[in-house]
Amino acid sequence: MPYSEDIEKKIKSFYSIEDIISAMKAFAGVSIRQTEEIVPNVREYEKNILSVMTDLIVNYPDPGIDKKQRRQQDHYSLRLFTGIMRSI
């Protein structure tokens, strides 16, 4: 039969584990809220970067390619940008 001291230790350890779990839940909640606040800004940044990259590809093509290749490159760049923007 366990002694009362052993039972008291088990009860105390249970409360400390419960406190730890409670603290972890609170920390997770804060982390989730912070992430939710940041995500829209990251998405806006991504859109801006994609827009700039597309602008650079379309308006400043490789000078070493001929007009036919340039049109193909522009068409590919536009399709790529459109596809990426649809996925956002």
C-alpha positions as CSV (number, residue, x, y, z in Angstrom):
1,M,0.0,0.0,0.0
2,P,1.5,3.4,-1.0
3,Y,2.3,5.8,1.7
4,S,0.5,9.2,1.9
5,E,3.8,11.0,1.0
6,D,4.0,9.1,-2.2
7,I,0.4,9.9,-3.0
8,E,1.0,13.6,-2.2
9,K,4.1,13.6,-4.6
10,K,2.0,12.1,-7.4
11,I,-0.7,14.7,-6.9
12,K,1.8,17.5,-6.9
13,S,3.4,16.2,-10.1
14,F,0.0,15.9,-11.7
15,Y,-0.6,19.6,-10.9
16,S,2.8,20.7,-12.3
17,I,2.2,18.7,-15.5
18,E,-1.2,20.3,-15.8
19,D,0.4,23.8,-15.4
20,I,3.0,23.0,-18.0
21,I,0.3,21.8,-20.5
22,S,-1.8,25.0,-19.8
23,A,1.3,27.2,-20.4
24,M,2.1,25.3,-23.7
25,K,-1.5,25.8,-24.9
26,A,-1.3,29.5,-24.1
27,F,2.0,29.9,-25.9
28,A,0.6,28.0,-28.9
29,G,-2.4,30.3,-29.0
30,V,-0.2,33.4,-29.1
31,S,2.0,31.9,-31.8
32,I,-1.0,31.1,-34.0
33,R,-2.4,34.6,-33.6
34,Q,0.9,36.2,-34.5
35,T,1.2,34.0,-37.6
36,E,-2.3,34.8,-38.7
37,E,-1.4,38.5,-38.4
38,I,1.7,38.1,-40.5
39,V,0.4,35.9,-43.3
40,P,-1.6,38.6,-45.2
41,N,1.5,40.8,-45.3
42,V,3.6,37.9,-46.6
43,R,1.1,37.2,-49.4
44,E,1.0,40.9,-50.4
45,Y,4.9,40.9,-50.5
46,E,4.8,37.7,-52.7
47,K,2.4,39.4,-55.1
48,N,4.6,42.4,-55.4
49,I,7.7,40.4,-56.0
50,L,6.0,38.3,-58.6
51,S,4.7,41.5,-60.3
52,V,8.2,43.0,-60.4
53,M,9.8,39.8,-61.7
54,T,7.2,39.5,-64.5
55,D,7.7,43.2,-65.4
56,L,11.5,42.6,-65.6
57,I,11.1,39.5,-67.7
58,V,8.6,41.1,-70.1
59,N,10.1,44.6,-70.4
60,Y,13.8,43.7,-70.2
61,P,14.2,40.5,-72.2
62,D,17.5,38.9,-73.1
63,P,19.0,41.1,-75.8
64,G,20.7,38.0,-77.3
65,I,17.4,36.5,-78.6
66,D,15.5,37.3,-81.8
67,K,11.9,38.6,-82.0
68,K,10.3,35.2,-82.4
69,Q,12.1,33.8,-79.3
70,R,11.2,37.1,-77.4
71,R,7.5,36.6,-78.2
72,Q,7.6,33.0,-77.0
73,Q,9.4,34.2,-73.9
74,D,6.8,36.9,-73.3
75,H,4.0,34.4,-73.8
76,Y,5.6,31.9,-71.4
77,S,6.2,34.7,-68.8
78,L,2.6,35.8,-69.0
79,R,1.3,32.3,-68.6
80,L,3.6,31.7,-65.7
81,F,2.6,34.9,-63.9
82,T,-1.1,34.2,-64.5
83,G,-0.9,30.7,-63.2
84,I,1.0,31.9,-60.1
85,M,-1.5,34.6,-59.4
86,R,-4.4,32.2,-59.7
87,S,-2.8,29.9,-57.1
88,I,-2.6,32.7,-54.5
